[in-house]
């Protein structure tokens, strides 16, 4: 049983008044580029911070083991 009242999804979207997204249908949208750059910057910053934190913790653990066994 098909209860979808339209022949295609496009007809349903047109009947609902269209839909809106962050991106423009053609070309580049400044908001999308800005959000993408912020996301990339946060990801890189987080990766660097995790690496530095883990390095500090591993060095501290290595120092404790060196003191214990030397």
mmCIF file of the N, C-alpha and C atoms, coordinates in Angstrom:
data_MODEL
# 
_entry.id   MODEL 
# 
loop_
_atom_site.group_PDB 
_atom_site.id 
_atom_site.type_symbol 
_atom_site.label_atom_id 
_atom_site.label_alt_id 
_atom_site.label_comp_id 
_atom_site.label_asym_id 
_atom_site.label_entity_id 
_atom_site.label_seq_id 
_atom_site.pdbx_PDB_ins_code 
_atom_site.Cartn_x 
_atom_site.Cartn_y 
_atom_site.Cartn_z 
_atom_site.occupancy 
_atom_site.B_iso_or_equiv 
_atom_site.pdbx_formal_charge 
_atom_site.auth_seq_id 
_atom_site.auth_comp_id 
_atom_site.auth_asym_id 
_atom_site.auth_atom_id 
_atom_site.pdbx_PDB_model_num 
ATOM 1   N N  . UNK A 1 1  ? 0.841  -1.176 0.000  1.00 0.00 ? 1  UNK A N  1 
ATOM 2   C CA . UNK A 1 1  ? 0.000  0.000  0.000  1.00 0.00 ? 1  UNK A CA 1 
ATOM 3   C C  . UNK A 1 1  ? 0.885  1.236  0.000  1.00 0.00 ? 1  UNK A C  1 
ATOM 4   N N  . UNK A 1 2  ? 0.712  2.112  -0.963 1.00 0.00 ? 2  UNK A N  1 
ATOM 5   C CA . UNK A 1 2  ? 1.505  3.320  -1.086 1.00 0.00 ? 2  UNK A CA 1 
ATOM 6   C C  . UNK A 1 2  ? 0.681  4.485  -0.546 1.00 0.00 ? 2  UNK A C  1 
ATOM 7   N N  . UNK A 1 3  ? 1.108  5.057  0.573  1.00 0.00 ? 3  UNK A N  1 
ATOM 8   C CA . UNK A 1 3  ? 0.361  6.159  1.182  1.00 0.00 ? 3  UNK A CA 1 
ATOM 9   C C  . UNK A 1 3  ? 0.981  7.518  0.885  1.00 0.00 ? 3  UNK A C  1 
ATOM 10  N N  . UNK A 1 4  ? 2.062  7.551  0.113  1.00 0.00 ? 4  UNK A N  1 
ATOM 11  C CA . UNK A 1 4  ? 2.699  8.821  -0.235 1.00 0.00 ? 4  UNK A CA 1 
ATOM 12  C C  . UNK A 1 4  ? 1.823  9.521  -1.274 1.00 0.00 ? 4  UNK A C  1 
ATOM 13  N N  . UNK A 1 5  ? 1.309  10.712 -0.965 1.00 0.00 ? 5  UNK A N  1 
ATOM 14  C CA . UNK A 1 5  ? 0.312  11.336 -1.839 1.00 0.00 ? 5  UNK A CA 1 
ATOM 15  C C  . UNK A 1 5  ? 0.873  12.005 -3.096 1.00 0.00 ? 5  UNK A C  1 
ATOM 16  N N  . UNK A 1 6  ? 2.165  11.991 -3.295 1.00 0.00 ? 6  UNK A N  1 
ATOM 17  C CA . UNK A 1 6  ? 2.767  12.674 -4.442 1.00 0.00 ? 6  UNK A CA 1 
ATOM 18  C C  . UNK A 1 6  ? 3.435  11.657 -5.357 1.00 0.00 ? 6  UNK A C  1 
ATOM 19  N N  . UNK A 1 7  ? 3.609  12.040 -6.605 1.00 0.00 ? 7  UNK A N  1 
ATOM 20  C CA . UNK A 1 7  ? 4.265  11.157 -7.558 1.00 0.00 ? 7  UNK A CA 1 
ATOM 21  C C  . UNK A 1 7  ? 5.782  11.126 -7.373 1.00 0.00 ? 7  UNK A C  1 
ATOM 22  N N  . UNK A 1 8  ? 6.343  12.225 -6.885 1.00 0.00 ? 8  UNK A N  1 
ATOM 23  C CA . UNK A 1 8  ? 7.791  12.263 -6.660 1.00 0.00 ? 8  UNK A CA 1 
ATOM 24  C C  . UNK A 1 8  ? 8.085  13.097 -5.417 1.00 0.00 ? 8  UNK A C  1 
ATOM 25  N N  . UNK A 1 9  ? 9.310  12.959 -4.936 1.00 0.00 ? 9  UNK A N  1 
ATOM 26  C CA . UNK A 1 9  ? 9.735  13.714 -3.760 1.00 0.00 ? 9  UNK A CA 1 
ATOM 27  C C  . UNK A 1 9  ? 9.786  15.210 -4.063 1.00 0.00 ? 9  UNK A C  1 
ATOM 28  N N  . UNK A 1 10 ? 10.168 15.566 -5.286 1.00 0.00 ? 10 UNK A N  1 
ATOM 29  C CA . UNK A 1 10 ? 10.247 16.976 -5.669 1.00 0.00 ? 10 UNK A CA 1 
ATOM 30  C C  . UNK A 1 10 ? 8.879  17.652 -5.581 1.00 0.00 ? 10 UNK A C  1 
ATOM 31  N N  . UNK A 1 11 ? 7.824  16.950 -5.959 1.00 0.00 ? 11 UNK A N  1 
ATOM 32  C CA . UNK A 1 11 ? 6.473  17.518 -5.831 1.00 0.00 ? 11 UNK A CA 1 
ATOM 33  C C  . UNK A 1 11 ? 6.131  17.760 -4.369 1.00 0.00 ? 11 UNK A C  1 
ATOM 34  N N  . UNK A 1 12 ? 6.527  16.854 -3.499 1.00 0.00 ? 12 UNK A N  1 
ATOM 35  C CA . UNK A 1 12 ? 6.257  17.020 -2.068 1.00 0.00 ? 12 UNK A CA 1 
ATOM 36  C C  . UNK A 1 12 ? 6.999  18.219 -1.504 1.00 0.00 ? 12 UNK A C  1 
ATOM 37  N N  . UNK A 1 13 ? 8.247  18.412 -1.941 1.00 0.00 ? 13 UNK A N  1 
ATOM 38  C CA . UNK A 1 13 ? 9.030  19.556 -1.466 1.00 0.00 ? 13 UNK A CA 1 
ATOM 39  C C  . UNK A 1 13 ? 8.401  20.853 -1.954 1.00 0.00 ? 13 UNK A C  1 
ATOM 40  N N  . UNK A 1 14 ? 7.985  20.901 -3.202 1.00 0.00 ? 14 UNK A N  1 
ATOM 41  C CA . UNK A 1 14 ? 7.352  22.105 -3.743 1.00 0.00 ? 14 UNK A CA 1 
ATOM 42  C C  . UNK A 1 14 ? 6.045  22.399 -3.026 1.00 0.00 ? 14 UNK A C  1 
ATOM 43  N N  . UNK A 1 15 ? 5.278  21.379 -2.715 1.00 0.00 ? 15 UNK A N  1 
ATOM 44  C CA . UNK A 1 15 ? 4.010  21.571 -2.010 1.00 0.00 ? 15 UNK A CA 1 
ATOM 45  C C  . UNK A 1 15 ? 4.238  22.087 -0.587 1.00 0.00 ? 15 UNK A C  1 
ATOM 46  N N  . UNK A 1 16 ? 5.346  21.722 0.011  1.00 0.00 ? 16 UNK A N  1 
ATOM 47  C CA . UNK A 1 16 ? 5.649  22.158 1.373  1.00 0.00 ? 16 UNK A CA 1 
ATOM 48  C C  . UNK A 1 16 ? 6.294  23.539 1.395  1.00 0.00 ? 16 UNK A C  1 
ATOM 49  N N  . UNK A 1 17 ? 6.539  24.129 0.254  1.00 0.00 ? 17 UNK A N  1 
ATOM 50  C CA . UNK A 1 17 ? 7.140  25.460 0.220  1.00 0.00 ? 17 UNK A CA 1 
ATOM 51  C C  . UNK A 1 17 ? 8.643  25.430 0.096  1.00 0.00 ? 17 UNK A C  1 
ATOM 52  N N  . UNK A 1 18 ? 9.209  24.313 -0.308 1.00 0.00 ? 18 UNK A N  1 
ATOM 53  C CA . UNK A 1 18 ? 10.654 24.214 -0.460 1.00 0.00 ? 18 UNK A CA 1 
ATOM 54  C C  . UNK A 1 18 ? 11.329 23.902 0.856  1.00 0.00 ? 18 UNK A C  1 
ATOM 55  N N  . UNK A 1 19 ? 12.615 23.861 0.825  1.00 0.00 ? 19 UNK A N  1 
ATOM 56  C CA . UNK A 1 19 ? 13.387 23.615 2.028  1.00 0.00 ? 19 UNK A CA 1 
ATOM 57  C C  . UNK A 1 19 ? 14.646 24.462 1.986  1.00 0.00 ? 19 UNK A C  1 
ATOM 58  N N  . UNK A 1 20 ? 15.226 24.674 3.153  1.00 0.00 ? 20 UNK A N  1 
ATOM 59  C CA . UNK A 1 20 ? 16.391 25.538 3.260  1.00 0.00 ? 20 UNK A CA 1 
ATOM 60  C C  . UNK A 1 20 ? 17.546 24.751 3.859  1.00 0.00 ? 20 UNK A C  1 
ATOM 61  N N  . UNK A 1 21 ? 18.725 24.972 3.342  1.00 0.00 ? 21 UNK A N  1 
ATOM 62  C CA . UNK A 1 21 ? 19.935 24.374 3.898  1.00 0.00 ? 21 UNK A CA 1 
ATOM 63  C C  . UNK A 1 21 ? 20.954 25.487 4.125  1.00 0.00 ? 21 UNK A C  1 
ATOM 64  N N  . UNK A 1 22 ? 22.064 25.131 4.739  1.00 0.00 ? 22 UNK A N  1 
ATOM 65  C CA . UNK A 1 22 ? 23.113 26.117 4.962  1.00 0.00 ? 22 UNK A CA 1 
ATOM 66  C C  . UNK A 1 22 ? 23.769 26.516 3.649  1.00 0.00 ? 22 UNK A C  1 
ATOM 67  N N  . UNK A 1 23 ? 23.777 25.611 2.723  1.00 0.00 ? 23 UNK A N  1 
ATOM 68  C CA . UNK A 1 23 ? 24.496 25.852 1.487  1.00 0.00 ? 23 UNK A CA 1 
ATOM 69  C C  . UNK A 1 23 ? 23.607 26.346 0.373  1.00 0.00 ? 23 UNK A C  1 
ATOM 70  N N  . UNK A 1 24 ? 24.179 27.163 -0.479 1.00 0.00 ? 24 UNK A N  1 
ATOM 71  C CA . UNK A 1 24 ? 23.471 27.607 -1.666 1.00 0.00 ? 24 UNK A CA 1 
ATOM 72  C C  . UNK A 1 24 ? 23.472 26.469 -2.681 1.00 0.00 ? 24 UNK A C  1 
ATOM 73  N N  . UNK A 1 25 ? 22.461 26.369 -3.522 1.00 0.00 ? 25 UNK A N  1 
ATOM 74  C CA . UNK A 1 25 ? 22.425 25.266 -4.474 1.00 0.00 ? 25 UNK A CA 1 
ATOM 75  C C  . UNK A 1 25 ? 23.566 25.308 -5.488 1.00 0.00 ? 25 UNK A C  1 
ATOM 76  N N  . UNK A 1 26 ? 24.050 26.481 -5.827 1.00 0.00 ? 26 UNK A N  1 
ATOM 77  C CA . UNK A 1 26 ? 25.165 26.578 -6.762 1.00 0.00 ? 26 UNK A CA 1 
ATOM 78  C C  . UNK A 1 26 ? 26.215 27.516 -6.196 1.00 0.00 ? 26 UNK A C  1 
ATOM 79  N N  . UNK A 1 27 ? 27.446 27.327 -6.610 1.00 0.00 ? 27 UNK A N  1 
ATOM 80  C CA . UNK A 1 27 ? 28.519 28.211 -6.143 1.00 0.00 ? 27 UNK A CA 1 
ATOM 81  C C  . UNK A 1 27 ? 28.949 27.872 -4.731 1.00 0.00 ? 27 UNK A C  1 
ATOM 82  N N  . UNK A 1 28 ? 29.741 28.755 -4.144 1.00 0.00 ? 28 UNK A N  1 
ATOM 83  C CA . UNK A 1 28 ? 30.191 28.548 -2.774 1.00 0.00 ? 28 UNK A CA 1 
ATOM 84  C C  . UNK A 1 28 ? 29.461 29.489 -1.856 1.00 0.00 ? 28 UNK A C  1 
ATOM 85  N N  . UNK A 1 29 ? 29.198 29.023 -0.684 1.00 0.00 ? 29 UNK A N  1 
ATOM 86  C CA . UNK A 1 29 ? 28.516 29.814 0.323  1.00 0.00 ? 29 UNK A CA 1 
ATOM 87  C C  . UNK A 1 29 ? 29.535 30.200 1.388  1.00 0.00 ? 29 UNK A C  1 
ATOM 88  N N  . UNK A 1 30 ? 29.626 31.479 1.691  1.00 0.00 ? 30 UNK A N  1 
ATOM 89  C CA . UNK A 1 30 ? 30.608 31.961 2.658  1.00 0.00 ? 30 UNK A CA 1 
ATOM 90  C C  . UNK A 1 30 ? 30.436 31.351 4.031  1.00 0.00 ? 30 UNK A C  1 
ATOM 91  N N  . UNK A 1 31 ? 29.192 31.117 4.437  1.00 0.00 ? 31 UNK A N  1 
ATOM 92  C CA . UNK A 1 31 ? 28.938 30.534 5.752  1.00 0.00 ? 31 UNK A CA 1 
ATOM 93  C C  . UNK A 1 31 ? 29.466 29.110 5.821  1.00 0.00 ? 31 UNK A C  1 
ATOM 94  N N  . UNK A 1 32 ? 29.254 28.343 4.754  1.00 0.00 ? 32 UNK A N  1 
ATOM 95  C CA . UNK A 1 32 ? 29.746 26.963 4.742  1.00 0.00 ? 32 UNK A CA 1 
ATOM 96  C C  . UNK A 1 32 ? 31.262 26.923 4.805  1.00 0.00 ? 32 UNK A C  1 
ATOM 97  N N  . UNK A 1 33 ? 31.913 27.795 4.066  1.00 0.00 ? 33 UNK A N  1 
ATOM 98  C CA . UNK A 1 33 ? 33.376 27.835 4.053  1.00 0.00 ? 33 UNK A CA 1 
ATOM 99  C C  . UNK A 1 33 ? 33.885 28.242 5.431  1.00 0.00 ? 33 UNK A C  1 
ATOM 100 N N  . UNK A 1 34 ? 33.263 29.234 6.037  1.00 0.00 ? 34 UNK A N  1 
ATOM 101 C CA . UNK A 1 34 ? 33.663 29.702 7.364  1.00 0.00 ? 34 UNK A CA 1 
ATOM 102 C C  . UNK A 1 34 ? 33.513 28.591 8.397  1.00 0.00 ? 34 UNK A C  1 
ATOM 103 N N  . UNK A 1 35 ? 32.370 27.900 8.407  1.00 0.00 ? 35 UNK A N  1 
ATOM 104 C CA . UNK A 1 35 ? 32.156 26.818 9.364  1.00 0.00 ? 35 UNK A CA 1 
ATOM 105 C C  . UNK A 1 35 ? 33.119 25.662 9.124  1.00 0.00 ? 35 UNK A C  1 
ATOM 106 N N  . UNK A 1 36 ? 33.418 25.367 7.871  1.00 0.00 ? 36 UNK A N  1 
ATOM 107 C CA . UNK A 1 36 ? 34.364 24.301 7.567  1.00 0.00 ? 36 UNK A CA 1 
ATOM 108 C C  . UNK A 1 36 ? 35.757 24.662 8.077  1.00 0.00 ? 36 UNK A C  1 
ATOM 109 N N  . UNK A 1 37 ? 36.175 25.906 7.877  1.00 0.00 ? 37 UNK A N  1 
ATOM 110 C CA . UNK A 1 37 ? 37.496 26.333 8.350  1.00 0.00 ? 37 UNK A CA 1 
ATOM 111 C C  . UNK A 1 37 ? 37.572 26.307 9.871  1.00 0.00 ? 37 UNK A C  1 
ATOM 112 N N  . UNK A 1 38 ? 36.511 26.718 10.537 1.00 0.00 ? 38 UNK A N  1 
ATOM 113 C CA . UNK A 1 38 ? 36.495 26.659 12.005 1.00 0.00 ? 38 UNK A CA 1 
ATOM 114 C C  . UNK A 1 38 ? 36.592 25.207 12.465 1.00 0.00 ? 38 UNK A C  1 
ATOM 115 N N  . UNK A 1 39 ? 35.861 24.320 11.820 1.00 0.00 ? 39 UNK A N  1 
ATOM 116 C CA . UNK A 1 39 ? 35.911 22.902 12.174 1.00 0.00 ? 39 UNK A CA 1 
ATOM 117 C C  . UNK A 1 39 ? 37.291 22.305 11.974 1.00 0.00 ? 39 UNK A C  1 
ATOM 118 N N  . UNK A 1 40 ? 37.927 22.639 10.878 1.00 0.00 ? 40 UNK A N  1 
ATOM 119 C CA . UNK A 1 40 ? 39.277 22.139 10.611 1.00 0.00 ? 40 UNK A CA 1 
ATOM 120 C C  . UNK A 1 40 ? 40.260 22.683 11.644 1.00 0.00 ? 40 UNK A C  1 
ATOM 121 N N  . UNK A 1 41 ? 40.150 23.967 11.959 1.00 0.00 ? 41 UNK A N  1 
ATOM 122 C CA . UNK A 1 41 ? 41.054 24.574 12.941 1.00 0.00 ? 41 UNK A CA 1 
ATOM 123 C C  . UNK A 1 41 ? 40.877 23.934 14.316 1.00 0.00 ? 41 UNK A C  1 
ATOM 124 N N  . UNK A 1 42 ? 39.650 23.691 14.725 1.00 0.00 ? 42 UNK A N  1 
ATOM 125 C CA . UNK A 1 42 ? 39.398 23.063 16.026 1.00 0.00 ? 42 UNK A CA 1 
ATOM 126 C C  . UNK A 1 42 ? 39.934 21.642 16.041 1.00 0.00 ? 42 UNK A C  1 
ATOM 127 N N  . UNK A 1 43 ? 39.773 20.920 14.944 1.00 0.00 ? 43 UNK A N  1 
ATOM 128 C CA . UNK A 1 43 ? 40.275 19.549 14.871 1.00 0.00 ? 43 UNK A CA 1 
ATOM 129 C C  . UNK A 1 43 ? 41.793 19.510 14.970 1.00 0.00 ? 43 UNK A C  1 
ATOM 130 N N  . UNK A 1 44 ? 42.473 20.383 14.249 1.00 0.00 ? 44 UNK A N  1 
ATOM 131 C CA . UNK A 1 44 ? 43.934 20.425 14.289 1.00 0.00 ? 44 UNK A CA 1 
ATOM 132 C C  . UNK A 1 44 ? 44.414 20.827 15.680 1.00 0.00 ? 44 UNK A C  1 
ATOM 133 N N  . UNK A 1 45 ? 43.788 21.837 16.269 1.00 0.00 ? 45 UNK A N  1 
ATOM 134 C CA . UNK A 1 45 ? 44.159 22.285 17.610 1.00 0.00 ? 45 UNK A CA 1 
ATOM 135 C C  . UNK A 1 45 ? 43.973 21.146 18.621 1.00 0.00 ? 45 UNK A C  1 
ATOM 136 N N  . UNK A 1 46 ? 42.854 20.431 18.524 1.00 0.00 ? 46 UNK A N  1 
ATOM 137 C CA . UNK A 1 46 ? 42.596 19.324 19.449 1.00 0.00 ? 46 UNK A CA 1 
ATOM 138 C C  . UNK A 1 46 ? 43.623 18.221 19.285 1.00 0.00 ? 46 UNK A C  1 
ATOM 139 N N  . UNK A 1 47 ? 43.980 17.893 18.047 1.00 0.00 ? 47 UNK A N  1 
ATOM 140 C CA . UNK A 1 47 ? 44.970 16.852 17.812 1.00 0.00 ? 47 UNK A CA 1 
ATOM 141 C C  . UNK A 1 47 ? 46.326 17.244 18.398 1.00 0.00 ? 47 UNK A C  1 
ATOM 142 N N  . UNK A 1 48 ? 46.712 18.492 18.239 1.00 0.00 ? 48 UNK A N  1 
ATOM 143 C CA . UNK A 1 48 ? 47.984 18.967 18.790 1.00 0.00 ? 48 UNK A CA 1 
ATOM 144 C C  . UNK A 1 48 ? 47.954 18.916 20.313 1.00 0.00 ? 48 UNK A C  1 
ATOM 145 N N  . UNK A 1 49 ? 46.856 19.353 20.915 1.00 0.00 ? 49 UNK A N  1 
ATOM 146 C CA . UNK A 1 49 ? 46.759 19.360 22.369 1.00 0.00 ? 49 UNK A CA 1 
ATOM 147 C C  . UNK A 1 49 ? 46.781 17.942 22.939 1.00 0.00 ? 49 UNK A C  1 
ATOM 148 N N  . UNK A 1 50 ? 46.100 17.009 22.301 1.00 0.00 ? 50 UNK A N  1 
ATOM 149 C CA . UNK A 1 50 ? 46.118 15.619 22.763 1.00 0.00 ? 50 UNK A CA 1 
ATOM 150 C C  . UNK A 1 50 ? 47.523 15.049 22.661 1.00 0.00 ? 50 UNK A C  1 
ATOM 151 N N  . UNK A 1 51 ? 48.208 15.339 21.562 1.00 0.00 ? 51 UNK A N  1 
ATOM 152 C CA . UNK A 1 51 ? 49.569 14.838 21.383 1.00 0.00 ? 51 UNK A CA 1 
ATOM 153 C C  . UNK A 1 51 ? 50.505 15.391 22.442 1.00 0.00 ? 51 UNK A C  1 
ATOM 154 N N  . UNK A 1 52 ? 50.412 16.683 22.715 1.00 0.00 ? 52 UNK A N  1 
ATOM 155 C CA . UNK A 1 52 ? 51.275 17.295 23.734 1.00 0.00 ? 52 UNK A CA 1 
ATOM 156 C C  . UNK A 1 52 ? 50.975 16.741 25.120 1.00 0.00 ? 52 UNK A C  1 
ATOM 157 N N  . UNK A 1 53 ? 49.713 16.551 25.430 1.00 0.00 ? 53 UNK A N  1 
ATOM 158 C CA . UNK A 1 53 ? 49.324 16.017 26.742 1.00 0.00 ? 53 UNK A CA 1 
ATOM 159 C C  . UNK A 1 53 ? 49.830 14.590 26.909 1.00 0.00 ? 53 UNK A C  1 
ATOM 160 N N  . UNK A 1 54 ? 49.630 13.760 25.904 1.00 0.00 ? 54 UNK A N  1 
ATOM 161 C CA . UNK A 1 54 ? 50.100 12.377 25.984 1.00 0.00 ? 54 UNK A CA 1 
ATOM 162 C C  . UNK A 1 54 ? 51.620 12.317 26.086 1.00 0.00 ? 54 UNK A C  1 
ATOM 163 N N  . UNK A 1 55 ? 52.316 13.177 25.369 1.00 0.00 ? 55 UNK A N  1 
ATOM 164 C CA . UNK A 1 55 ? 53.767 13.205 25.444 1.00 0.00 ? 55 UNK A CA 1 
ATOM 165 C C  . UNK A 1 55 ? 54.213 13.542 26.862 1.00 0.00 ? 55 UNK A C  1 
ATOM 166 N N  . UNK A 1 56 ? 53.577 14.528 27.472 1.00 0.00 ? 56 UNK A N  1 
ATOM 167 C CA . UNK A 1 56 ? 53.939 14.915 28.836 1.00 0.00 ? 56 UNK A CA 1 
ATOM 168 C C  . UNK A 1 56 ? 53.666 13.774 29.819 1.00 0.00 ? 56 UNK A C  1 
ATOM 169 N N  . UNK A 1 57 ? 52.526 13.111 29.662 1.00 0.00 ? 57 UNK A N  1 
ATOM 170 C CA . UNK A 1 57 ? 52.206 12.013 30.576 1.00 0.00 ? 57 UNK A CA 1 
ATOM 171 C C  . UNK A 1 57 ? 53.155 10.835 30.407 1.00 0.00 ? 57 UNK A C  1 
ATOM 172 N N  . UNK A 1 58 ? 53.501 10.503 29.163 1.00 0.00 ? 58 UNK A N  1 
ATOM 173 C CA . UNK A 1 58 ? 54.427 9.397  28.937 1.00 0.00 ? 58 UNK A CA 1 
ATOM 174 C C  . UNK A 1 58 ? 55.823 9.729  29.441 1.00 0.00 ? 58 UNK A C  1 
ATOM 175 N N  . UNK A 1 59 ? 56.272 10.961 29.260 1.00 0.00 ? 59 UNK A N  1 
ATOM 176 C CA . UNK A 1 59 ? 57.584 11.358 29.783 1.00 0.00 ? 59 UNK A CA 1 
ATOM 177 C C  . UNK A 1 59 ? 57.611 11.302 31.301 1.00 0.00 ? 59 UNK A C  1 
ATOM 178 N N  . UNK A 1 60 ? 56.528 11.706 31.933 1.00 0.00 ? 60 UNK A N  1 
ATOM 179 C CA . UNK A 1 60 ? 56.441 11.658 33.395 1.00 0.00 ? 60 UNK A CA 1 
ATOM 180 C C  . UNK A 1 60 ? 56.483 10.207 33.879 1.00 0.00 ? 60 UNK A C  1 
ATOM 181 N N  . UNK A 1 61 ? 55.734 9.332  33.205 1.00 0.00 ? 61 UNK A N  1 
ATOM 182 C CA . UNK A 1 61 ? 55.744 7.919  33.585 1.00 0.00 ? 61 UNK A CA 1 
ATOM 183 C C  . UNK A 1 61 ? 57.123 7.301  33.357 1.00 0.00 ? 61 UNK A C  1 
ATOM 184 N N  . UNK A 1 62 ? 57.792 7.666  32.281 1.00 0.00 ? 62 UNK A N  1 
ATOM 185 C CA . UNK A 1 62 ? 59.125 7.139  32.011 1.00 0.00 ? 62 UNK A CA 1 
ATOM 186 C C  . UNK A 1 62 ? 60.120 7.613  33.062 1.00 0.00 ? 62 UNK A C  1 
ATOM 187 N N  . UNK A 1 63 ? 60.001 8.859  33.468 1.00 0.00 ? 63 UNK A N  1 
ATOM 188 C CA . UNK A 1 63 ? 60.889 9.374  34.521 1.00 0.00 ? 63 UNK A CA 1 
ATOM 189 C C  . UNK A 1 63 ? 60.678 8.642  35.842 1.00 0.00 ? 63 UNK A C  1 
ATOM 190 N N  . UNK A 1 64 ? 59.431 8.401  36.192 1.00 0.00 ? 64 UNK A N  1 
ATOM 191 C CA . UNK A 1 64 ? 59.144 7.670  37.445 1.00 0.00 ? 64 UNK A CA 1 
ATOM 192 C C  . UNK A 1 64 ? 59.716 6.259  37.392 1.00 0.00 ? 64 UNK A C  1 
ATOM 193 N N  . UNK A 1 65 ? 59.559 5.585  36.245 1.00 0.00 ? 65 UNK A N  1 
ATOM 194 C CA . UNK A 1 65 ? 60.107 4.226  36.124 1.00 0.00 ? 65 UNK A CA 1 
ATOM 195 C C  . UNK A 1 65 ? 61.630 4.235  36.152 1.00 0.00 ? 65 UNK A C  1 
ATOM 196 N N  . UNK A 1 66 ? 62.250 5.246  35.540 1.00 0.00 ? 66 UNK A N  1 
ATOM 197 C CA . UNK A 1 66 ? 63.706 5.340  35.534 1.00 0.00 ? 66 UNK A CA 1 
ATOM 198 C C  . UNK A 1 66 ? 64.229 5.556  36.954 1.00 0.00 ? 66 UNK A C  1 
ATOM 199 N N  . UNK A 1 67 ? 63.533 6.384  37.737 1.00 0.00 ? 67 UNK A N  1 
ATOM 200 C CA . UNK A 1 67 ? 63.943 6.617  39.117 1.00 0.00 ? 67 UNK A CA 1 
ATOM 201 C C  . UNK A 1 67 ? 63.762 5.359  39.964 1.00 0.00 ? 67 UNK A C  1 
ATOM 202 N N  . UNK A 1 68 ? 62.717 4.611  39.682 1.00 0.00 ? 68 UNK A N  1 
ATOM 203 C CA . UNK A 1 68 ? 62.421 3.429  40.476 1.00 0.00 ? 68 UNK A CA 1 
ATOM 204 C C  . UNK A 1 68 ? 63.435 2.312  40.226 1.00 0.00 ? 68 UNK A C  1 
ATOM 205 N N  . UNK A 1 69 ? 63.858 2.115  38.986 1.00 0.00 ? 69 UNK A N  1 
ATOM 206 C CA . UNK A 1 69 ? 64.703 0.981  38.639 1.00 0.00 ? 69 UNK A CA 1 
ATOM 207 C C  . UNK A 1 69 ? 66.180 1.349  38.433 1.00 0.00 ? 69 UNK A C  1 
ATOM 208 N N  . UNK A 1 70 ? 66.553 2.584  38.622 1.00 0.00 ? 70 UNK A N  1 
ATOM 209 C CA . UNK A 1 70 ? 67.963 2.964  38.485 1.00 0.00 ? 70 UNK A CA 1 
ATOM 210 C C  . UNK A 1 70 ? 68.552 3.410  39.779 1.00 0.00 ? 70 UNK A C  1 
# 
